[in-house]
């Protein structure tokens, strides 16, 4: 198992990013490479201490699995086809389609497998200060791909904002992922933490009220300044009108003396 993981890790190109003298961790490697889920289980059984062991970069296997792509499940049961079900080529007699039966074979995600061995890993933050739940949601993972297992293992994470985006898990689920979020994941995140929605609505309502009051104050200030300007204009006009009237009085007096 370890040799297989070393080869797969080297084929994936991860050895170029790791120091030459860095120790090889089988559980960390199985959490990232595209390998059957049974290999993850075997690595976890052989090296259970690695579930809470950080690699040279400071990451736990749960962090690596949360950030890794979602690989297809490898069906290793050997029940997929038989020669009676195969379609044979008329000329060569070789099977064209070796698997006619479609089987809906599912297995737990890598995150589920890791948490079954050490649930407390869901509480651990990576070197960037992010929780595994935040990492998994930001990478577009859904409930069945480990998000539900992380939320069940550490429910408090549902009410904690992400360190980098300052968004709560249900907000992250609505803003990232395939097709801008998975509806089931968003719904379950909101359903698990309804107080956050109420808090967000109250905050929006308070912000709207403060905006209305501030806009009202601006309107009142504009009206008062406008009225004061109108009064000053009126006084200026009155003073302009008084000056010619004073000039006319002497003229009227002079006209009487002439008479």
VMD Tcl script that draws the C-alpha trace (Angstrom):
set ca {
  {0.00 0.00 0.00}
  {2.77 2.44 0.93}
  {4.75 1.63 -2.24}
  {1.61 2.09 -4.34}
  {0.93 5.47 -2.76}
  {4.53 6.58 -3.27}
  {4.33 5.73 -6.96}
  {0.96 7.46 -7.36}
  {2.20 10.48 -5.44}
  {5.24 10.71 -7.72}
  {3.09 10.34 -10.84}
  {0.85 13.14 -9.60}
  {3.83 15.49 -9.36}
  {3.69 16.14 -5.63}
  {7.29 15.08 -5.08}
  {8.50 18.23 -6.80}
  {6.71 20.36 -4.20}
  {8.02 18.38 -1.20}
  {11.54 18.68 0.22}
  {13.79 15.80 -0.71}
  {14.33 14.74 2.90}
  {10.70 15.17 3.96}
  {9.17 11.97 5.37}
  {6.50 10.25 3.33}
  {3.07 10.07 4.98}
  {0.81 7.40 3.55}
  {-2.42 8.82 4.96}
  {-1.65 12.29 3.61}
  {-0.84 10.89 0.17}
  {-3.98 8.75 0.02}
  {-6.05 11.80 0.93}
  {-4.95 13.59 -2.21}
  {-4.22 11.15 -5.05}
  {-6.85 9.44 -7.18}
  {-6.82 6.04 -5.52}
  {-9.53 3.55 -4.46}
  {-11.17 4.30 -1.14}
  {-9.98 0.96 0.22}
  {-6.40 2.27 -0.08}
  {-7.34 5.22 2.13}
  {-8.76 2.79 4.68}
  {-5.66 0.60 4.61}
  {-3.33 3.57 5.05}
  {-5.45 4.79 7.96}
  {-5.39 1.39 9.63}
  {-1.63 1.01 9.17}
  {-0.77 4.54 10.31}
  {-3.56 5.84 12.58}
  {-1.18 8.31 14.25}
  {-0.94 10.24 10.97}
  {-4.57 11.35 11.19}
  {-3.50 14.14 13.58}
  {0.04 14.48 12.25}
  {0.89 17.60 10.26}
  {3.11 17.33 7.21}
  {6.03 19.61 6.39}
  {3.57 22.29 5.26}
  {1.52 22.12 8.46}
  {-1.50 20.34 6.92}
  {-3.44 17.41 8.31}
  {-4.89 14.70 6.05}
  {-8.36 16.21 6.57}
  {-7.14 19.56 5.18}
  {-5.64 17.82 2.16}
  {-8.82 15.82 1.52}
  {-10.99 18.93 1.87}
  {-8.92 20.79 -0.74}
  {-8.42 17.83 -3.10}
  {-10.54 17.30 -6.23}
  {-13.54 15.00 -6.04}
  {-12.49 11.78 -7.77}
  {-14.87 9.16 -9.13}
  {-15.42 6.06 -7.04}
  {-13.45 3.03 -8.21}
  {-15.68 -0.05 -8.34}
  {-13.40 -2.96 -7.42}
  {-16.08 -5.50 -6.60}
  {-15.68 -7.50 -9.81}
  {-19.44 -7.80 -10.24}
  {-19.79 -5.45 -13.14}
  {-19.94 -7.82 -16.13}
  {-19.79 -11.34 -17.40}
  {-19.08 -12.80 -20.82}
  {-22.79 -13.60 -21.23}
  {-23.59 -9.89 -20.94}
  {-20.88 -8.72 -23.31}
  {-21.55 -7.58 -26.88}
  {-19.16 -9.41 -29.21}
  {-17.75 -8.10 -32.46}
  {-18.97 -10.30 -35.37}
  {-15.61 -10.32 -37.16}
  {-13.15 -10.75 -34.30}
  {-15.39 -12.28 -31.66}
  {-13.90 -9.89 -29.07}
  {-16.19 -8.07 -26.62}
  {-17.01 -4.48 -27.57}
  {-18.86 -3.45 -24.43}
  {-17.68 -5.35 -21.41}
  {-20.18 -3.82 -19.03}
  {-23.84 -3.64 -19.96}
  {-25.25 -3.46 -16.46}
  {-25.21 -0.03 -14.91}
  {-24.69 -0.24 -11.19}
  {-25.02 2.70 -8.84}
  {-22.06 1.87 -6.68}
  {-21.26 4.45 -4.02}
  {-18.76 4.67 -1.22}
  {-18.16 7.19 1.57}
  {-16.02 10.15 0.64}
  {-12.38 10.39 1.67}
  {-13.40 13.00 4.24}
  {-15.96 10.59 5.72}
  {-13.35 7.86 5.94}
  {-10.81 10.09 7.67}
  {-13.36 11.40 10.17}
  {-14.42 7.86 11.01}
  {-10.89 7.34 12.29}
  {-10.47 10.71 14.04}
  {-13.50 13.02 14.28}
  {-11.60 15.67 16.24}
  {-9.62 16.52 13.10}
  {-12.62 18.59 11.94}
  {-11.75 21.14 14.67}
  {-8.19 21.70 13.49}
  {-7.34 24.75 11.40}
  {-4.81 24.68 8.58}
  {-1.74 27.00 8.47}
  {-3.95 29.63 6.79}
  {-6.38 29.62 9.71}
  {-9.21 27.88 7.84}
  {-11.35 25.04 9.15}
  {-11.84 21.88 7.04}
  {-15.53 22.77 6.57}
  {-14.66 26.14 5.05}
  {-12.04 24.57 2.78}
  {-14.39 21.84 1.54}
  {-17.22 24.27 0.75}
  {-14.90 26.72 -1.01}
  {-13.65 23.85 -3.19}
  {-17.23 23.15 -4.28}
  {-17.84 19.99 -2.30}
  {-21.42 19.02 -1.48}
  {-23.10 17.22 1.42}
  {-22.29 13.72 0.14}
  {-18.70 14.71 -0.62}
  {-17.75 15.36 2.99}
  {-19.53 18.60 3.97}
  {-22.19 16.83 6.04}
  {-19.59 14.70 7.82}
  {-17.55 17.80 8.71}
  {-20.63 19.64 9.98}
  {-21.68 16.65 12.09}
  {-18.19 16.25 13.55}
  {-17.87 19.94 14.45}
  {-21.29 21.70 14.46}
  {-19.77 24.88 15.93}
  {-18.06 25.50 12.59}
  {-21.46 26.31 11.07}
  {-21.55 29.55 13.08}
  {-17.94 30.53 12.45}
  {-17.06 32.86 9.55}
  {-14.24 32.02 7.21}
  {-11.04 33.85 8.10}
  {-10.32 35.11 4.57}
  {-13.79 35.88 3.19}
  {-15.58 36.59 6.51}
  {-18.50 34.53 5.16}
  {-20.40 31.89 7.09}
  {-20.60 28.34 5.67}
  {-24.10 28.83 4.21}
  {-22.88 32.02 2.49}
  {-19.84 30.20 1.11}
  {-22.07 27.41 -0.18}
  {-24.21 29.98 -2.02}
  {-21.29 31.85 -3.57}
  {-18.91 29.12 -4.73}
  {-19.03 25.68 -6.19}
  {-20.36 24.09 -9.31}
  {-23.02 26.26 -10.87}
  {-22.74 28.84 -8.05}
  {-23.64 26.55 -5.20}
  {-25.51 23.32 -4.59}
  {-29.10 23.94 -3.46}
  {-29.18 20.98 -1.08}
  {-25.93 22.03 0.57}
  {-27.10 25.64 0.95}
  {-30.42 24.53 2.42}
  {-28.85 22.19 4.95}
  {-26.31 24.82 6.00}
  {-29.11 27.34 6.59}
  {-31.29 24.75 8.31}
  {-28.48 23.81 10.68}
  {-27.84 27.43 11.73}
  {-31.13 29.42 11.49}
  {-29.95 32.06 13.98}
  {-27.40 33.27 11.44}
  {-30.14 34.03 8.92}
  {-32.10 35.98 11.54}
  {-28.96 37.89 12.48}
  {-28.26 38.71 8.84}
  {-31.85 39.92 8.31}
  {-31.71 42.07 11.45}
  {-28.42 43.55 10.31}
  {-29.85 44.34 6.89}
  {-32.92 45.92 8.51}
  {-30.79 48.07 10.81}
  {-28.63 49.14 7.90}
  {-31.72 50.09 5.91}
  {-33.13 52.12 8.83}
  {-29.86 53.97 9.34}
  {-29.71 54.72 5.60}
  {-33.24 56.11 5.66}
  {-32.54 58.27 8.73}
  {-29.30 59.58 7.29}
  {-31.01 60.38 4.00}
  {-33.76 62.19 5.95}
  {-31.15 64.23 7.79}
  {-29.55 65.15 4.49}
  {-32.93 66.25 3.11}
  {-33.67 68.37 6.20}
  {-30.23 69.94 6.02}
  {-30.76 70.71 2.34}
  {-34.12 72.28 3.03}
  {-32.79 74.45 5.88}
  {-29.82 75.61 3.82}
  {-32.11 76.35 0.89}
  {-34.51 78.40 3.04}
  {-31.61 80.35 4.58}
  {-30.28 81.08 1.11}
  {-33.72 82.26 0.02}
  {-33.94 84.58 3.04}
  {-30.54 86.06 2.32}
  {-31.50 86.59 -1.32}
  {-34.70 88.32 -0.24}
  {-32.82 90.67 2.12}
  {-30.35 91.51 -0.64}
  {-33.18 92.37 -2.98}
  {-34.87 94.47 -0.30}
  {-31.69 96.46 0.32}
  {-31.35 97.02 -3.42}
  {-34.93 98.24 -3.57}
  {-34.52 100.64 -0.57}
  {-31.61 102.58 -1.99}
  {-33.48 104.06 -5.01}
  {-36.46 104.91 -2.81}
  {-34.22 107.03 -0.57}
  {-32.83 108.76 -3.59}
  {-36.33 109.65 -4.79}
  {-37.35 111.51 -1.58}
  {-34.96 114.43 -2.00}
  {-36.03 114.75 -5.60}
  {-39.67 115.04 -4.55}
  {-38.72 117.73 -1.97}
  {-36.75 119.69 -4.53}
  {-39.66 119.63 -6.88}
  {-41.89 121.26 -4.20}
  {-39.37 124.05 -3.56}
  {-39.25 124.77 -7.26}
  {-42.97 125.20 -7.23}
}
mol new
graphics top color blue
foreach p $ca { graphics top sphere $p radius 0.5 }
foreach p [lrange $ca 0 end-1] q [lrange $ca 1 end] { graphics top cylinder $p $q radius 0.2 }
display resetview
